[in-house]
Amino acid sequence: MDRTNKKAVFFILIIILVGVAAVVCSRIYTMLTAFHYEEHLDEEIVTVDDVSVTLREFGYYIYTVEAYIQEQALLYNSDNPNQWWNTHFSAGLDSAFVCDYAKESAVSTCVCYEIYYQEAVRSGLSLDAAQEDEAAAQANEMLGKMNDYQRAATGLNEEMILEVRKKQLLASNYITSLAQTTDFAGYLGEPHKLLNWNGEYYTEKILPNHTVLENYEILDHITFGKITVNYE
């Protein structure tokens, strides 16, 4: 083999080695920086007025929102529900993929309940015995519907589910009280809808009075439609 051919072979080998090294480095980097959901369960996902909600508690909202939208996804395409989750709706500034809308809905609902729960506590509201029993029954029912994978993925147990349901019921008590005592002049719609997480009165009059911080270092790694559904 003459010198010219040897140089050509040498450069080819160098190019191959560089390519292999790049692939290996890329895979190592991916492994080192991969997001492992279960490692962040006890980290805060959102903070409302200095009160933190962990990813574990937020798992309640992930499960309930995913379960609801998965029903729609199966109706849309029972053979490939991911098709619905990846559907994009164009509506100007409100354009979004279903999976992204689901995340926004879950976060906003969580924040809304937390705000009303804190207000309920400050107002001295509490659950009666019937509501305590209702929360316990609902927690038991929800846990029974979850399979082993879903429980492990969210880190939820009956105690945590019960805690969230009790907070939601107490928040609902406050919403009912607010609906009966608030002047909704200038707003159209039923009071409870106006006070919902995307209700006009809530977004304009209530939410701005509270400090909400979202942990995007975790949220940006969460893809709805992949956590408790379509995981196989």
Backbone hydrogen bonds in HBPLUS format (Angstrom, degrees):
<---DONOR---> <-ACCEPTOR-->    atom                        ^
c    i                          cat <-CA-CA->   ^        H-A-AA   ^      H-
h    n   atom  resd res      DA  || num        DHA   H-A  angle D-A-AA Bond
n    s   type  num  typ     dist DA aas  dist angle  dist       angle   num
A0006-LYS N   A0002-ASP O   3.00 MM   4  6.28 157.1  2.05 152.9 160.2     1
A0007-LYS N   A0003-ARG O   2.99 MM   4  6.23 153.9  2.06 148.8 154.8     2
A0008-ALA N   A0004-THR O   3.06 MM   4  6.33 152.7  2.13 142.6 150.3     3
A0009-VAL N   A0005-ASN O   2.89 MM   4  6.17 162.4  1.92 153.6 157.6     4
A0010-PHE N   A0006-LYS O   2.89 MM   4  6.04 155.1  1.95 144.0 151.7     5
A0011-PHE N   A0007-LYS O   2.90 MM   4  6.13 162.1  1.93 151.0 154.6     6
A0012-ILE N   A0008-ALA O   2.98 MM   4  6.18 152.6  2.06 144.9 152.9     7
A0013-LEU N   A0009-VAL O   2.90 MM   4  6.14 157.8  1.95 149.5 155.2     8
A0014-ILE N   A0010-PHE O   2.92 MM   4  6.20 153.5  1.99 146.2 154.0     9
A0015-ILE N   A0011-PHE O   2.92 MM   4  6.15 160.1  1.96 146.7 151.6    10
A0016-ILE N   A0012-ILE O   2.92 MM   4  6.19 156.7  1.98 148.2 154.7    11
A0017-LEU N   A0013-LEU O   2.84 MM   4  6.05 164.4  1.87 151.8 156.1    12
A0018-VAL N   A0014-ILE O   2.86 MM   4  6.05 158.2  1.91 152.0 158.0    13
A0019-GLY N   A0015-ILE O   2.94 MM   4  6.12 155.3  2.01 143.2 150.2    14
A0020-VAL N   A0016-ILE O   2.88 MM   4  6.15 159.2  1.92 152.3 157.8    15
A0021-ALA N   A0017-LEU O   2.86 MM   4  6.00 161.3  1.89 147.1 152.9    16
A0022-ALA N   A0018-VAL O   2.90 MM   4  6.08 150.8  1.98 144.3 152.2    17
A0023-VAL N   A0019-GLY O   3.05 MM   4  6.33 156.4  2.11 146.8 152.5    18
A0024-VAL N   A0020-VAL O   2.91 MM   4  6.17 165.2  1.93 155.1 159.1    19
A0025-CYS N   A0021-ALA O   2.85 MM   4  5.99 164.7  1.88 149.3 153.9    20
A0026-SER N   A0022-ALA O   2.88 MM   4  5.98 152.9  1.95 142.1 150.2    21
A0027-ARG N   A0023-VAL O   2.95 MM   4  6.21 156.0  2.01 148.7 154.6    22
A0028-ILE N   A0024-VAL O   2.90 MM   4  6.16 158.5  1.95 151.3 157.6    23
A0029-TYR N   A0025-CYS O   2.84 MM   4  6.01 161.7  1.87 149.4 154.6    24
A0030-THR N   A0026-SER O   2.93 MM   4  6.12 157.7  1.98 145.2 151.5    25
A0031-MET N   A0027-ARG O   2.94 MM   4  6.15 155.8  2.00 145.9 152.2    26
A0032-LEU N   A0028-ILE O   2.90 MM   4  6.14 156.4  1.96 150.0 156.6    27
A0033-THR N   A0029-TYR O   2.89 MM   4  6.02 148.1  1.99 149.5 157.8    28
A0034-ALA N   A0030-THR O   2.89 MM   4  5.58 110.9  2.38 138.0 150.8    29
A0039-GLU N   A0036-HIS O   2.94 MM   3  5.63 152.3  2.02 121.6 129.8    30
A0040-HIS N   A0037-TYR O   3.02 MM   3  5.67 166.5  2.04 121.8 126.1    31
A0043-GLU N   A0040-HIS O   3.00 MM   3  5.30 166.1  2.02 120.2 121.4    32
A0056-ARG N   A0041-LEU O   2.73 MM  15  4.70 135.7  1.92 155.9 141.4    33
A0055-LEU N   A0043-GLU O   2.92 MM  12  6.02 142.3  2.06 163.9 171.3    34
A0045-ILE N   A0053-VAL O   2.74 MM   8  5.89 175.8  1.74 161.9 160.9    35
A0215-ASN N   A0045-ILE O   2.96 MM 170  5.09 175.7  1.96 139.5 138.2    36
A0046-VAL N   A0053-VAL O   3.43 MM   7  5.45 157.6  2.49 143.8 148.1    37
A0053-VAL N   A0046-VAL O   2.82 MM   7  5.45 159.0  1.87 171.8 177.1    38
A0047-THR N   A0213-LEU O   2.76 MM 166  5.06 157.2  1.81 151.2 158.2    39
A0213-LEU N   A0047-THR O   2.89 MM 166  5.06 160.5  1.93 146.1 152.6    40
A0048-VAL N   A0051-VAL O   2.83 MM   3  5.16 164.0  1.85 150.3 147.6    41
A0051-VAL N   A0048-VAL O   2.97 MM   3  5.16 156.6  2.03 110.3 117.8    42
A0049-ASP N   A0211-THR O   2.81 MM 162  5.05 169.9  1.82 156.1 158.3    43
A0058-PHE N   A0054-THR O   2.88 MM   4  6.15 159.7  1.93 149.8 156.6    44
A0059-GLY N   A0055-LEU O   2.91 MM   4  6.04 121.5  2.25 133.9 147.8    45
A0059-GLY N   A0056-ARG O   3.10 MM   3  5.08 138.1  2.28  93.4 105.6    46
A0060-TYR N   A0057-GLU O   3.05 MM   3  5.82 158.7  2.10 118.4 123.2    47
A0061-TYR N   A0058-PHE O   2.91 MM   3  5.34 120.8  2.27 108.1 121.6    48
A0062-ILE N   A0058-PHE O   3.00 MM   4  6.40 153.9  2.07 149.7 158.1    49
A0063-TYR N   A0059-GLY O   2.89 MM   4  6.01 168.2  1.90 149.2 151.7    50
A0064-THR N   A0060-TYR O   3.05 MM   4  6.26 170.9  2.06 150.0 152.6    51
A0065-VAL N   A0061-TYR O   2.97 MM   4  5.89 163.7  2.00 144.5 149.7    52
A0066-GLU N   A0062-ILE O   2.89 MM   4  5.88 162.3  1.93 149.1 155.1    53
A0067-ALA N   A0063-TYR O   2.90 MM   4  5.96 158.0  1.95 148.2 154.7    54
A0068-TYR N   A0064-THR O   3.14 MM   4  6.25 157.1  2.19 140.7 146.3    55
A0069-ILE N   A0065-VAL O   3.01 MM   4  6.24 171.6  2.02 157.2 158.9    56
A0070-GLN N   A0066-GLU O   2.82 MM   4  5.75 148.2  1.92 145.1 154.4    57
A0072-GLN N   A0069-ILE O   3.05 MM   3  5.10 117.5  2.46  96.4 111.2    58
A0073-ALA N   A0069-ILE O   2.86 MM   4  6.18 154.6  1.93 149.0 157.2    59
A0074-LEU N   A0070-GLN O   2.91 MM   4  6.12 152.8  1.98 150.4 155.5    60
A0075-LEU N   A0071-GLU O   3.21 MM   4  6.42 145.4  2.34 137.4 146.3    61
A0076-TYR N   A0072-GLN O   2.92 MM   4  6.17 146.5  2.03 146.4 156.2    62
A0077-ASN N   A0073-ALA O   2.90 MM   4  6.13 164.1  1.92 151.0 154.7    63
A0080-ASN N   A0077-ASN O   3.16 MM   3  5.37 134.6  2.38 101.6 113.5    64
A0083-GLN N   A0080-ASN O   3.02 MM   3  5.84 160.7  2.06 122.6 127.8    65
A0084-TRP N   A0081-PRO O   3.05 MM   3  5.62 135.4  2.25 112.8 122.1    66
A0085-TRP N   A0081-PRO O   3.38 MM   4  6.81 161.7  2.42 148.0 152.6    67
A0086-ASN N   A0082-ASN O   2.94 MM   4  6.07 143.1  2.08 147.1 155.7    68
A0087-THR N   A0084-TRP O   3.05 MM   3  5.03 164.6  2.07 107.5 111.3    69
A0099-CYS N   A0085-TRP O   3.03 MM  14  5.15 138.0  2.21 159.8 147.4    70
A0098-VAL N   A0087-THR O   2.94 MM  11  5.78 146.4  2.06 159.7 170.3    71
A0089-PHE N   A0096-ALA O   2.97 MM   7  5.60 175.4  1.97 148.0 146.8    72
A0096-ALA N   A0089-PHE O   3.04 MM   7  5.60 145.7  2.16 146.7 156.0    73
A0094-ASP N   A0091-ALA O   3.11 MM   3  5.21 148.7  2.21 131.2 125.2    74
A0095-SER N   A0092-GLY O   3.21 MM   3  5.53 160.4  2.25 114.6 115.2    75
A0100-ASP N   A0097-PHE O   3.06 MM   3  5.25 122.3  2.41 100.4 114.6    76
A0101-TYR N   A0097-PHE O   2.92 MM   4  6.23 158.6  1.97 156.6 163.4    77
A0102-ALA N   A0098-VAL O   2.87 MM   4  6.07 155.4  1.93 152.1 158.9    78
A0103-LYS N   A0099-CYS O   3.22 MM   4  6.46 151.3  2.31 135.6 142.1    79
A0104-GLU N   A0100-ASP O   2.99 MM   4  6.28 165.4  2.01 151.0 154.7    80
A0105-SER N   A0101-TYR O   2.82 MM   4  6.02 159.5  1.87 151.4 157.4    81
A0106-ALA N   A0102-ALA O   2.95 MM   4  6.15 159.2  1.99 147.9 153.1    82
A0107-VAL N   A0103-LYS O   2.95 MM   4  6.16 170.7  1.96 159.1 160.9    83
A0108-SER N   A0104-GLU O   2.90 MM   4  5.94 167.5  1.91 151.0 155.2    84
A0109-THR N   A0105-SER O   2.90 MM   4  5.92 154.9  1.96 144.7 151.9    85
A0110-CYS N   A0106-ALA O   3.00 MM   4  6.10 160.0  2.04 145.8 151.4    86
A0111-VAL N   A0107-VAL O   2.93 MM   4  6.19 162.5  1.96 152.7 157.2    87
A0112-CYS N   A0108-SER O   2.90 MM   4  6.02 160.5  1.94 145.1 150.9    88
A0113-TYR N   A0109-THR O   2.97 MM   4  6.18 167.3  1.99 154.4 156.6    89
A0114-GLU N   A0110-CYS O   3.00 MM   4  6.17 155.6  2.06 145.8 153.2    90
A0115-ILE N   A0111-VAL O   2.91 MM   4  6.16 156.0  1.97 153.2 159.2    91
A0116-TYR N   A0112-CYS O   3.07 MM   4  6.33 170.8  2.08 154.2 156.2    92
A0117-TYR N   A0113-TYR O   2.76 MM   4  5.85 149.5  1.85 145.9 155.5    93
A0118-GLN N   A0114-GLU O   2.98 MM   4  6.12 163.6  2.01 146.2 149.8    94
A0119-GLU N   A0115-ILE O   3.04 MM   4  6.30 155.7  2.10 147.0 154.0    95
A0120-ALA N   A0116-TYR O   2.84 MM   4  6.00 148.6  1.94 141.4 150.4    96
A0121-VAL N   A0117-TYR O   2.97 MM   4  6.28 156.9  2.02 152.9 158.0    97
A0122-ARG N   A0118-GLN O   3.03 MM   4  6.27 162.0  2.07 145.9 150.9    98
A0123-SER N   A0119-GLU O   2.91 MM   4  6.07 136.5  2.10 139.0 151.1    99
A0125-LEU N   A0120-ALA O   3.00 MM   5  5.35 157.1  2.06 160.9 155.7   100
A0124-GLY N   A0121-VAL O   3.04 MM   3  5.15 156.6  2.10 103.8 111.2   101
A0132-GLU N   A0128-ASP O   3.00 MM   4  6.30 153.4  2.07 153.1 161.4   102
A0133-ASP N   A0129-ALA O   3.01 MM   4  6.26 157.7  2.06 147.9 153.1   103
A0134-GLU N   A0130-ALA O   2.89 MM   4  6.11 149.4  1.98 139.6 149.1   104
A0135-ALA N   A0131-GLN O   2.86 MM   4  6.05 160.7  1.90 150.1 153.8   105
A0136-ALA N   A0132-GLU O   3.10 MM   4  6.34 158.5  2.15 144.8 150.5   106
A0137-ALA N   A0133-ASP O   2.94 MM   4  6.16 159.5  1.98 150.5 155.8   107
A0138-GLN N   A0134-GLU O   2.94 MM   4  6.12 159.0  1.99 150.3 156.2   108
A0139-ALA N   A0135-ALA O   2.92 MM   4  6.07 156.0  1.98 148.2 154.8   109
A0140-ASN N   A0136-ALA O   3.03 MM   4  6.19 160.3  2.07 145.8 151.0   110
A0141-GLU N   A0137-ALA O   2.94 MM   4  6.13 153.6  2.02 143.8 151.4   111
A0142-MET N   A0138-GLN O   2.91 MM   4  6.08 163.4  1.93 150.0 154.0   112
A0143-LEU N   A0139-ALA O   3.02 MM   4  6.17 167.2  2.03 149.8 153.5   113
A0144-GLY N   A0140-ASN O   3.06 MM   4  6.18 150.0  2.16 139.7 147.9   114
A0145-LYS N   A0141-GLU O   3.15 MM   4  6.45 133.1  2.38 140.5 152.2   115
A0145-LYS N   A0142-MET O   3.05 MM   3  5.18 133.7  2.27  99.3 112.0   116
A0146-MET N   A0142-MET O   3.24 MM   4  6.55 131.1  2.50 143.6 156.2   117
A0146-MET N   A0143-LEU O   3.19 MM   3  5.25 139.4  2.37  97.7 108.9   118
A0151-ARG N   A0147-ASN O   3.04 MM   4  6.32 159.7  2.08 158.2 164.0   119
A0152-ALA N   A0148-ASP O   2.98 MM   4  6.16 160.0  2.02 148.2 153.9   120
A0153-ALA N   A0149-TYR O   2.76 MM   4  5.91 159.1  1.80 153.5 160.1   121
A0154-THR N   A0150-GLN O   3.12 MM   4  6.15 160.7  2.16 143.9 147.6   122
A0155-GLY N   A0151-ARG O   2.88 MM   4  5.67 134.7  2.09 136.1 148.7   123
A0161-ILE N   A0157-ASN O   3.03 MM   4  6.27 167.3  2.05 159.2 163.1   124
A0162-LEU N   A0158-GLU O   2.87 MM   4  5.95 158.5  1.92 146.7 152.9   125
A0163-GLU N   A0159-GLU O   3.00 MM   4  6.21 152.6  2.07 141.8 149.3   126
A0164-VAL N   A0160-MET O   3.04 MM   4  6.36 159.5  2.09 151.5 155.8   127
A0165-ARG N   A0161-ILE O   2.94 MM   4  6.19 166.0  1.96 154.1 158.1   128
A0166-LYS N   A0162-LEU O   2.95 MM   4  6.10 157.3  2.00 150.8 156.5   129
A0167-LYS N   A0163-GLU O   3.05 MM   4  6.27 154.1  2.12 143.8 151.0   130
A0168-GLN N   A0164-VAL O   2.87 MM   4  6.15 155.4  1.93 151.5 158.8   131
A0169-LEU N   A0165-ARG O   2.90 MM   4  6.10 158.7  1.94 148.6 154.0   132
A0170-LEU N   A0166-LYS O   2.98 MM   4  6.13 158.6  2.03 145.5 151.4   133
A0171-ALA N   A0167-LYS O   2.89 MM   4  6.05 154.4  1.95 144.0 151.8   134
A0172-SER N   A0168-GLN O   2.81 MM   4  6.05 147.4  1.92 143.2 152.7   135
A0173-ASN N   A0169-LEU O   2.99 MM   4  6.31 144.3  2.12 140.8 150.0   136
A0174-TYR N   A0170-LEU O   3.16 MM   4  6.54 150.4  2.25 143.6 150.9   137
A0175-ILE N   A0171-ALA O   2.92 MM   4  6.26 153.7  1.99 147.7 155.5   138
A0176-THR N   A0172-SER O   2.92 MM   4  6.15 159.9  1.97 149.9 154.4   139
A0177-SER N   A0173-ASN O   3.06 MM   4  6.33 157.3  2.11 143.6 149.6   140
A0178-LEU N   A0174-TYR O   2.80 MM   4  6.03 158.3  1.84 151.6 158.2   141
A0179-ALA N   A0175-ILE O   2.79 MM   4  5.96 154.3  1.85 150.5 157.6   142
A0180-GLN N   A0176-THR O   3.23 MM   4  6.41 137.4  2.43 137.7 147.5   143
A0180-GLN N   A0177-SER O   3.20 MM   3  5.26 131.7  2.45  95.3 107.8   144
A0181-THR N   A0177-SER O   3.19 MM   4  6.38 128.5  2.48 140.2 153.2   145
A0181-THR N   A0178-LEU O   3.24 MM   3  5.24 139.4  2.41  96.7 107.7   146
A0182-THR N   A0178-LEU O   2.96 MM   4  5.66 133.5  2.18 153.8 158.4   147
A0187-TYR N   A0184-PHE O   2.94 MM   3  5.51 152.2  2.02 144.9 144.9   148
A0193-LYS N   A0190-GLU O   3.01 MM   3  5.39 122.6  2.35 108.9 123.4   149
A0194-LEU N   A0190-GLU O   2.98 MM   4  6.28 153.5  2.05 155.4 164.0   150
A0195-LEU N   A0191-PRO O   2.97 MM   4  6.20 133.4  2.19 144.1 156.9   151
A0196-ASN N   A0193-LYS O   3.23 MM   3  5.03 159.6  2.28  97.7 103.8   152
A0202-TYR N   A0194-LEU O   2.97 MM   8  6.28 154.3  2.04 168.8 160.4   153
A0199-GLY N   A0196-ASN O   2.89 MM   3  4.70 162.9  1.92 106.2 111.0   154
A0203-THR N   A0199-GLY O   2.99 MM   4  6.17 171.9  2.00 160.1 162.2   155
A0204-GLU N   A0200-GLU O   3.04 MM   4  6.03 142.1  2.19 140.6 150.3   156
A0205-LYS N   A0201-TYR O   2.76 MM   4  5.49 161.7  1.79 149.4 154.9   157
A0206-ILE N   A0202-TYR O   3.09 MM   4  4.83 142.7  2.23 117.9 128.5   158
A0207-LEU N   A0202-TYR O   2.84 MM   5  5.93 171.5  1.85 162.6 165.2   159
A0209-ASN N   A0206-ILE O   3.04 MM   3  5.64 153.9  2.11 119.5 127.3   160
A0210-HIS N   A0207-LEU O   3.04 MM   3  5.61 160.1  2.08 126.1 127.2   161
A0218-ILE N   A0215-ASN O   3.15 MM   3  5.83 153.5  2.23 113.1 119.9   162
A0219-LEU N   A0215-ASN O   2.96 MM   4  6.17 178.0  1.96 153.1 152.7   163
A0220-ASP N   A0216-TYR O   2.93 MM   4  5.30 162.0  1.97 129.0 134.2   164
A0221-HIS N   A0218-ILE O   2.90 MM   3  5.42 151.8  1.98 115.4 124.6   165
A0222-ILE N   A0219-LEU O   3.08 MM   3  5.24 162.2  2.11 108.6 114.3   166
